[in-house]
């Protein structure tokens, strides 16, 4: 008998494989290097792999070879608080996009979200938070604007 995690893994594995099969009918694009099914296939492929891992871990735990349980870093109530804070920050990020533009808003979002999820203990970790935020904003901008030819929002306040 599967636990709740095993059932969840099985359901999402089946769902992701079903939806992945449906992406085969999406048209290929002649204008850009990737078609309409490119991103859904990536997301659904990752979902299938993670669901399969979840199912296998549950089956191993049922078979006697216990998978190591991840110890929660903080109380269970805090997880809901972090989810709510993350959604709030994301909403604020979306609201700032038209004014600040993609690069600046993304940089600020990642810069604020990282310490909220895992507060850095020292100045070196703060420097790493800054570098990761900067790299995330620049890398995603370069990939979308230059490689995929997707125009990202420009800021009405900043012009970038």
C-alpha positions in Angstrom: 0.0 0.0 0.0 1.4 3.4 -1.0 1.5 6.3 1.4 0.1 9.7 0.6 3.5 10.7 -0.9 3.5 7.6 -3.1 0.0 8.2 -4.3 0.9 11.8 -5.1 4.0 10.7 -7.0 2.0 8.2 -9.0 -0.8 10.6 -9.8 1.6 13.4 -10.9 3.7 11.0 -12.9 0.7 9.8 -14.8 -0.5 13.3 -15.3 2.8 14.6 -16.5 3.3 11.7 -18.9 -0.2 12.2 -20.3 0.3 15.9 -20.8 3.8 15.3 -22.2 2.2 13.0 -24.9 -0.3 15.8 -25.7 2.5 18.2 -26.5 3.5 16.1 -29.5 0.5 17.7 -31.3 1.7 21.2 -30.8 2.8 23.0 -34.0 6.5 23.7 -34.6 7.5 27.3 -35.0 9.1 28.6 -38.1 10.0 32.0 -36.6 12.0 31.1 -33.5 14.3 28.1 -32.8 11.9 26.6 -30.3 8.3 25.7 -30.9 5.2 26.0 -28.7 5.9 22.7 -27.0 9.4 23.4 -25.9 8.8 24.9 -22.5 5.8 22.6 -21.6 8.0 19.6 -22.4 10.8 20.9 -20.1 8.4 21.5 -17.2 6.5 18.3 -17.7 9.7 16.3 -18.1 11.0 17.7 -14.8 7.7 17.0 -13.2 7.7 13.4 -14.4 11.2 12.9 -13.1 10.5 14.4 -9.7 7.2 12.4 -9.4 9.0 9.2 -10.3 11.6 9.9 -7.6 8.8 10.5 -5.1 7.2 7.3 -6.0 10.4 5.3 -5.9 11.3 6.7 -2.5 7.9 5.7 -1.2 8.2 2.2 -2.6 11.7 1.8 -1.1 10.3 2.9 2.3 7.5 0.4 2.0 10.0 -2.4 1.1 12.1 -2.0 4.2 15.0 0.0 2.8 13.9 3.2 4.5 14.7 6.4 2.5 16.2 9.1 4.8 13.5 11.5 5.8 14.3 15.2 5.4 14.4 16.9 8.8 12.5 20.1 8.7 14.7 23.0 9.4 12.0 24.9 11.2 8.5 24.4 12.4 5.7 23.3 10.0 3.7 26.5 10.6 6.7 28.5 9.4 6.5 26.7 6.0 3.0 28.1 5.4 4.3 31.6 6.4 7.2 31.3 4.0 4.8 30.3 1.2 2.6 33.3 1.9 5.6 35.6 2.0 6.9 34.2 -1.2 3.5 34.7 -2.9 3.4 38.2 -1.6 6.9 39.0 -2.8 6.0 37.5 -6.2 2.9 39.7 -6.4 5.0 42.7 -5.5 7.5 41.7 -8.2 4.8 41.4 -10.9 3.4 44.8 -9.8 6.8 46.4 -10.1 7.6 45.0 -13.6 5.8 47.7 -15.6 7.5 50.5 -13.7 11.0 49.1 -13.2 11.4 46.7 -16.1 12.4 43.1 -16.2 16.0 43.4 -15.3 15.7 45.7 -12.3 12.6 44.1 -10.9 14.0 40.6 -11.3 17.2 41.6 -9.6 15.3 43.1 -6.7 13.0 40.1 -6.4 15.8 37.5 -6.3 17.8 39.8 -4.0 15.0 40.0 -1.5 13.6 36.4 -1.8 16.9 34.6 -1.1 17.4 36.0 2.4 13.8 35.5 3.2 14.1 31.8 2.4 17.5 31.3 3.9 19.0 34.2 5.8 22.7 34.6 5.1 24.9 34.4 8.2 27.8 36.6 7.1 29.0 39.2 4.7 30.3 36.5 2.2 26.9 34.9 2.0 25.4 38.4 1.5 27.9 38.9 -1.4 26.8 35.6 -2.8 23.1 36.6 -2.6 24.0 39.8 -4.5 25.9 37.9 -7.2 23.2 35.3 -7.6 20.5 38.0 -8.0 22.6 39.9 -10.5 23.5 36.8 -12.5 19.9 35.6 -12.5 18.6 38.9 -13.9 21.4 39.2 -16.5 21.3 35.5 -17.6 17.5 35.4 -18.0 17.6 38.7 -19.9 20.3 37.5 -22.3 18.6 34.1 -22.9 15.2 35.6 -23.6 16.1 38.8 -25.4 19.1 37.6 -27.4 18.7 33.9 -27.9 14.9 33.4 -27.9 14.0 36.9 -29.3 11.4 37.4 -26.6 10.9 41.1 -25.7 10.9 41.5 -21.9 9.1 44.4 -20.2 10.8 47.7 -20.2 10.3 50.0 -17.2 8.2 53.0 -17.7 10.1 54.7 -14.9 13.6 53.5 -15.8 13.5 52.8 -19.6 15.4 49.5 -19.2 
